[in-house]
């Protein structure tokens, strides 16, 4: 009974606290808007934990939790040891003082260490119960979705209804960003970087600069590959805001220059080729074992190989699993996501107006989303990993496709925010 009481208490108290913050900082939500967003995320998070425990043998989310239980005892009995194990000096001991190897080792293991240590602290409030830990984790990381929503509505307030549904209620995105995994944290780091980046480009200051650094450091330690792909889009985003450009000029030039540099690196010695990290990442995935695996040819350090495999990579990461390929519940649901992407593209093509001048934020969604989907397709052959990795780029592509059309915006906002929209526009 105590577990149920704690769960309900934290859920109600957390929702009310979030609502008070959101009403002042984000958008004049009613309690129903806040509660619906929180409940949907928490329910999918519980479903995530249940599915992976009972049908997939636990997955990383349960491994993090199980290890955290012992770490909570260490925290209570030996707090100094608990925090020392999380410092880079611990990696220096493992790698015998080689600072570069220690840094690589630390970054590569940071996600697991952070999750275990963070859950160990949450266990103090949950009594070492997974689903309460999950609830507290989701209440904290949902801040990324609220920040993203604020960014969008501050630019397009009349599209609030559309953004509310897309940011908080796409089932596949919410599912993968609700478990105790890195995806919800990555979305938070992206939102923090974009929010502070906009503030810094408009009016430079140390607070916004610190926010940018914090968001990018989060990228570095949780997904260094994402950081490498995010930085060009982020730079174009800052330049566009700074110079008040609503078109894709900076994005096109930066990505074109990046492509030329990438292609030119093929003619350098192998150790200096920019293709080598992608090839090594693909080979590392090829060494893993999975129940289902897509066909994916091995990349070679030559332009022809990358061009030849591009259609295969894009199909794997954006269109598959096809409806007839789904094996098990999660793959079948993921096939619906691919259909939804095609529907969003059709929605975009049939819209009455598709302005090329939209907003730097939307251009970032498009460019970063597409390049990330391509990178996932080049390196990952396992559908289970693909559908999790692609949830954030899919969200961004959906936001772009639905944003640049003029269908449903006012109607959805009128239905969902009838009593609050006028306050926002005043």
N, C-alpha and C positions, 0 to 999 in steps of 0.2 A: 504493500500500500504506500509506503514511503516513496518508492520509486515513481509511482504514478503521480503522487502529490508534487514531487519535485519537478517532474516533467511539465505538469500543468502550470505550476507556479512560475517556472522560468519562461514558459511559452507566453503566458499572459503578461508577466512583468516585462519581458523583453520586447514584446509587441508594443506595449504602451510606451516604453521608453523610446523605441524607434519612431513611433508615431509623433511624439513630441518633438523629436529632432527633425523629422522629415517635414512636418508642417512649417517649421521655421526656416529650414535650410534648403529644401528641395522644391516642393510643390504643395499647394494646399490640399493635400489628401484628406479624405474623411477616414475615420478609423476603419471603415470597411475596405478601403483601398489598401491600406497598410496591412491589415490582418489577412486579406486574401493573398497578397504577395508573400508574406511570411509563411502562412499555412501551406501554400502550394509548394514552396521550397522545402519546408520541413517534412511534409508528407512524402515528397519524392525522395528526400534524403533517407527517411526511414525505409522506404521501398528499396532504395539502393542497397542499404545495409542488409536488409532481409534477403534480397535476391542473391547477393554475392555470398552470403553466409550459407544459405540452404541449397543453392544450385551451382555455385562456382567455387566452393571450397574456401571461401573467405576473402580472397583477393588482398591487395595491399592495404585496403582500408581497415580490415580486421587485423592484419599483421601489425600495423601501426598501433592499434588499440591494445592488442595483447602484450606487446613489448612495453607500452606505456604504464601498464599496471605495476610492473616491477620497478620501473623508473620512478613512480610515485613514492614507493618505499624509500628509494635512494634520496629523493628530494626531502623527505621528512627526517631521515636519519643522518644523511650526509649532504646537506645542501651545497656546500662548496664543491664537492665532487660532481654533483649533478650539473652545475653550471660550467665547471671546467671542461667536462666532456664535450660541451657544445662550442668551445672556443677553438680558433685555428691552431693554437699551440698543441692541442690534442692530436691534430693531423701531423704536426711537425714530429712528434714522437713516433708515430706510426711509420712515417717515411724517412726516419733517421736524419732529420734536419735538412733535407733537400727542400728548399722553400717553394720551388716551382711545382714539384711533385706534390708537395703538401697542399698547395693552392688548388691544383686540379683535383686531388683527392677530396678536399673539403667541399668544393663546389659540387662534385658528382654525388656526394653523400648527404648534402645539406638538406634536401627535401625530406629524406627519411628521418634524419636527426631532428629536424624542426618539428615534424609531425609528432614524433614520439615524445619529445620534450614538451610540446604544447599540450598534447593530450594528457601527459602526466600532471601538468598544472590543472587542467580542467577536471581531472579525476578528484581533485580536492573538493570540488563543488558538486560532483555528480555521484560520489560514492563508487567510483570505478564502474560506471554503467555506460555502455556504448551509446545508447540512443539519447541519453542526456548530453553526453559529450558532443554528439552530432548536432543536437539542438543548439547548444551554445556556440559551436563552430559556425553553423548556418546563420545564427543571429548576428555574428560578427562579420562574416564574409559577404552578407547580402548588401553591405555598404557599397560594394563595387557596382551592383546593379542600380542602386539609388543614385550614385554619382553619375553613372552613364545616362540614366534617365534625365537627371538634372541638366547635363550638357545638351542633350537633344532638345528638351523642352525650352531651355533658355533661348535657343535659336529658332525653334518652330513650335510655339505654344499651342497653335491650333491643331497640331498633330499629336497632342498629348495622349489621346485615346489609343491611337495606333501604337505609339511607343510603349505605352503601359502594357499592352498585350504582347508585343514582341520582346521587350526586355525581360519581363517577368514570367511569361506563360507559354513560351515555346516548350513543349514537353521534353524533347530530346536535350535541348540546351540546359533547361532547369534540372533535368535528371543528372547529367554528368557534372554539373556545377553545384550539386547539392550534397554529394558524398564527401567523406573526409579524404579528399585528394587535392592535387595541386591546381586543378582547373579553376575552382572558385577563387583561389588566391591569385592566379594569373589574371583573371578578369578584374579583380580588385586592383592589382598593380597597373594594369592598362588604364583603368578609369582614373586612378590617382595621377598617373603620368599625364594623361590628356587634360584632366581638369586643371592641374597646376601649370601645364604647358600653355594652355589658353591664357591663364592669368598672367603668366610671365611674359608671353609675347605681346600682350596688350599693355602691361605695366610691370616691368621687371622689378623684382623684390626678393629679399632673401627667403621669405616664407615659401613663395611659389618655387624658387630654385631648389630649396630643401625638399619640397614635395616631389619634384621631378627626379631628384637624385634617389630619394627613397623608393619611388616606383621602379626606376631602372635597376637599382640594386636587387629588388625583388625578382625582376626578370633574370638577372645574372645568376642568382643562386638557385632558382627553381627551374628555369628553362633558358639556358644560355643560347640555345639555337633560336628561340623566339626573339631574344634580344637583338641578335644579328639581323633578323628579318624586319624587326619593328623599327629600328633606328632610322633607316632611310625614309620610311613613311612618316615617322615622328618629326624628322628634320623638315620635310616638305610641309607638314602641318604647321609647324612653328613659323616658317617663312611665309606661308600663305596668310596666316593671321596677322603677322607683323606688317606685311605689305598690302594687306586688305585685298587679297586676290581670292575670288570665289571659284575660279576655274581650276583645272587640273595641271596648269603649266608646270609648277614646281615638282609635282609628283611625276609627271611624264619625263621631265629632264633628268631628275635624280635617278629614276629607275632605268632610264635609257643609258645613262652613264654607268650605272652599276652593272647593267647587262654587258656593256662593251668591256668593262674592266674584267668581268667574270670570263668572257670569251677570250680576252687577251691572255689571261693567266694560264690557259691551256698550253701556251707556247713557252712557259717558264719551266724550270726544273720542277719535278713532281712535288717536292717539299714546299714549294711556293705557290702551287696551283690552288685556287679557291674551290676547285671541284673536289679536292681530297677530303675535306671534312664531310661532305655529302656522301661520298663513296664509302668512307669509313663508317659513317652512321648506318648506311644501308647494310654493309657487311656485318655490323654488330647485330642488327635485327635478324639477318639471315642465320645467325648462330643460335637464335632462340627457337623454341619449339612451341607450337600452338595447334589446337584442334582443327582450325580452318586457316587456310593460307591462300591468298590470291597469287596468281601468276605475276611475277615481276622480274624482268630481265636484269642482270647485273650491270651496273653502270661502269663505264670505262673512262679514263681521263682524256676524252676527246669530244669535241662538239657534236659529232654525228651521233654518238651514243646517247647524249642527253636529248637531242631532237627526236631520235627514233623512239625512245621510251616515253616521251612526253604524253602522247595520247593514252597509253596504258596507265601512266601514273595518274593523270587527271580522272580517268574513268574509275580507277580504284578508290580514289580519295573523295570523289564528289558524287558519283552515281551509284556505286555499289554499297551494300548488297542490293541487287535487283530484287523485286518482289518475290520471284520464284527461287531466289538463292538463300533466303533467310533460314538459318538453322538455330532454333531456339527462340525464346521470347525477345531477347535484346536485339538480335540481328533482324528479326521480323519487324520490330518497331523502327529500327534504323532504316529499313527500306522505305518506310513511310516518310522519313525525313528527306530522303533523296527525291521522292515524288513531290514533297512540299517545295523543295528547291526548284524543281522544274515548273511547279505551279507559280512560284514567285517570279521566275523568269518570264513566264507567259503573262502574268499580271503586269509586269514591267513593259513588255512589248505592246500590250493592248491599251495601256494608259493613254489618255488624251494628250498629255504633254510630258516630255522628258527633257527638262532643261539641262543643258550642259554646265551651266553655272549654278551650282547648288551650295555647297559649304565645304570648307576644308575637312571638317570632321567626317562628312560622308565620303569624301574622296579617300581619306585614310582608311575607312572601313573597306572600301572597294579594293584598293591596291594591296593593303596588308592582308585582307582576307583571301584574295586570289593567290598571292605569292605563298602564303602559308599552306593553302590547300595543295598547291603544286609541290611544295617541299615535302609535305606529308606523303603524297603519292610516290615521290621518288625514293623515299627511304623506308616506308613501313609496308610490309606485305600482309599483316594480320588484321582482319576486319574488326576484331574486338578492340584493338588499339586505335585503329583509324577512326572509328565512330566517336571515341572519347577525345582524341586529339583535335578532331575537326569541329567540335561543338562551338568553340569561340569564333573561328573564322566563318563558320556558317551563320552565326548570329550577326556578324558584321555584314555579310553579303545580303542577308535578309533585310537588315536595316536600310542598306543602300537601295535595294530593288524596290521596296515598298515606299521609301521616302521620296524618291524622285518622281513618283506618279501622283496624280491628283485624285485618285479614287479612294473613297471611304474616309478620308481624313476627318473632315468636319462632322460627318455623321457619327463616327465612332467616338469622337471627343464629346459631342453633344450628348450621347447616351451615357458615357462613363463618367464625365466630369461636368454635368449640366450645371451644378450649383457652385462650382469652384473655378471654372474657366474665366469668368468675367473678373474675378479677383486677381487672377494671374496677369491679365492683360491690362489692368488699370495702372 
